[in-house]
């Protein structure tokens, strides 16, 4: 009886080897075993374009003054990966947290010629180039990769609410008199807004610029990875 069971087991093993081992060898030879993305977090393989009516969304034209009173436009960022935000220098709530995180990105990539940061003030009547110059001294050194930008109020609010779809408005009822979303936008070298995907395969669109409680991977952690990916993108 034992010998019959043994013979049966050997027969099963031989059949398995005959049917499946050639397939396994073939997959290894074709690198098919590493082709699956199941072990890769969403967004680590390819960054999405943000699409509106089927077309990839591009940052619209802008022309504003930076902290050195130099005109700066969207064309100055072509050929660069950059991160954009909307803030104001007198902000008592989320802006200091946002710019603390933005400085993490600046410290990592700020010395590269193909990287930049654009911080648009939503309080341009107060945030003149002189005011922004003093504010910038708390974050930047002699490199010119981080621009703090000001200009006509209507242009900035149009850029925020329509260009980036990041909400910003005047609201005397809130602390500081302005309200805005604490998002960072990631833009590629051709001026297109890009993002990783969430766990359901949908683009996250924007990265959270403020710290979130009980979140293992903050927005700035995601950006450290995704900026590097875009910088290496051909």
N, C-alpha and C positions, 0 to 999 in steps of 0.2 A: 504493500500500500504506500509506504514511504517513498519507494523508488518511483512509483507512478506520479506522486505529487512532485517529486524532484524533476522528473522528465517534463511534466507540465509547466513548471516554473521556468525551466530552461527554454522551452518552446516559446513562452510569452516574452522572455527577455530577447530572444533572437528575433522575434517578430517586431518588437519595439525598435530594436537596432536597425532592422531592415527598413522600416517605414520612416523613422524620425531622425536618425543620426545624419543621413545625407542632407536632409533639410537644414539641420542645425549648422552643419559645416558650411553649407552654401550661404546661409545668413551671415555667418561670421566673416566669410570671404568677401561678402558684399557690404560689410559694415552695417548690416541691417539691425544688428543687436543694439547699436547706439543711436539709431535713427529716431527712436521714440522720444517724444517730449513730455511723457507723463511725469517724469521726475523733475522737470524744469518748471519753476514757478512762472505763471503767466506774466508776459512782458519781458522775460529774459531772452527770448529768442528773436522777436521782431517787434519793434515799436510801431504802433498804429498811427495812421494819419487820422486827424479829426475831420470828418466829412459832414458837409452841409449841402443838402439837396444833391447828394451823390458826388460832390466835388471836394477835394482835399482843401481844408481851410488854411489860408495863408494870412500872415500878419499884414494888415493894411498899411498903407503909407503913413508915416508920421514925420514931423520935423519939429524938434523941441530943443531947448537949451539945457546943457548939462551943468554940473556944479562948477565948471571952469568957464562958463559963459560961452561955450562952443556949441554951434548948431550940430545936432546929432539926429540922424534919420535911420529909418529901417534899412536903408542901403548900406549904412556903415556896419551893419551886422551880417550882411551877406558873406558867406564863406566861414561863418562862425556858428557854433552851437551856443545858444544863450538861454538864460532863464529870465522871465519877466514877472514883475509883481506890481501891485498898486498899494500905496502906503501914504502916510503924511508924517512930517517930522515931529509934530506935537501929539501924535497918537499916544494915549495913555494905556492902551489895552494890548492889542495883538501885534502891532508893528514892531516893538522891540523884540518879541519872540521870533517873528518872521525874519528880521534882519540878523538876529543871532544865528539862525539856521542858514540864511543866505551867506553869511560869512564862512560857514563851514565849506560851502561850495567854492567860495572865493579863495579860501586858503588852499584848497586842493587843486583848483584849475586856473586860478587867477593869473598865473605867469605865462599861460599859453596864449599865443596870438590868435588861435582859432576858437577861443572861448570868451564869452562876455555875459554881463548882467545888465538888465535895464530895470530900474526902479522908477516908476512914474508916480509923482505926487498927485494926490487928489485935492490938495489944498494949495493951489498955485499962487493965490494972492498973498499968502504968508511965505510959502516956500520958494523964495527967489533963489537965483544961483548962489548968491552970497550965503543965504541961510543953509542951503543944501551943501555948500562947500564945508561949512563948519560941522554940519551933521555927518558928512562923509568921513571926516577925519577920525571918527570913532570906529570906522570899518575898513577903510582902504589905506594902502600905502602909496608908493610912487607909481604903481602900475595903473594903466588906464582902462582896465577891462570892466570896471563897474561904473556905470553912468547913473547918476541921480538926475532925473529929467523933469523939467517944468515948462509951462507954456500956457497958451490960452485955455481957460477952463473948459470951454465947450469942446475943444479938440481932445482934451484928455478924457473927459467923460464919454465922448463918443468912442474913443479908442477902447476904453474899459468895457462899456456896456454893449457896444455893437461889434467892435473889432475883436476883442478877446472873449466877450460874453462873461466877463467877471464883474459882478455887480458892485457899483460904487455910487454913493449919493450923499447929498448934504442932509443932515438930520440933527437939528439943534437939541433934540430930546435925548440923544445918546452921548456917552462920554467922548469928549473931544470934538463933537459937532459934526462928525462924518461917520458913515458906516460903509463897510466894504467887506468883501470876502477875503479870507486869508489864504488865497490860492497862489501857487507858483505855476507858470506856464513854461513848458519846454519847447523850444523852437530849434529846428534843424538848420543846416548850413544854407538851405535854399529858401528859408523863411516860412516853412510849414510847421504848424503846431503839431506836436507828436506826444504820444503817451503810451504807457504799457497797458496791459489788459488786466481786468480783475479776475477773480476765481471763476466767473461765469463766462469768460471770454469777451467781455465788453470793455471798450476803452474807458479808462478812468478819467480821461480828458485833462484834468488838472491834478496837481500834487498838493497835498495839504502843507501849507507853510508853517503852521503852528504845531506844537507838540500835542499829541493825543494820549490820554491816559489809557492804560491797559492795551496798548497797541505795540506789538513786538517790533514791527518795522515802520518807522516814521517816514513821512514824505521825503525828508532830506536824505534818508538812507536809500530810498528808491532812486532819488535823483543822482546820487553818487555813482550808482551802477549804470543808470540810463544815459547820463551825460557821456560817460566813458564809451558806451556803446555807439552813440551818435558820432562822437569824435572819430571813432574808428570805421564808421560807415563810409563805404565808397559809392 
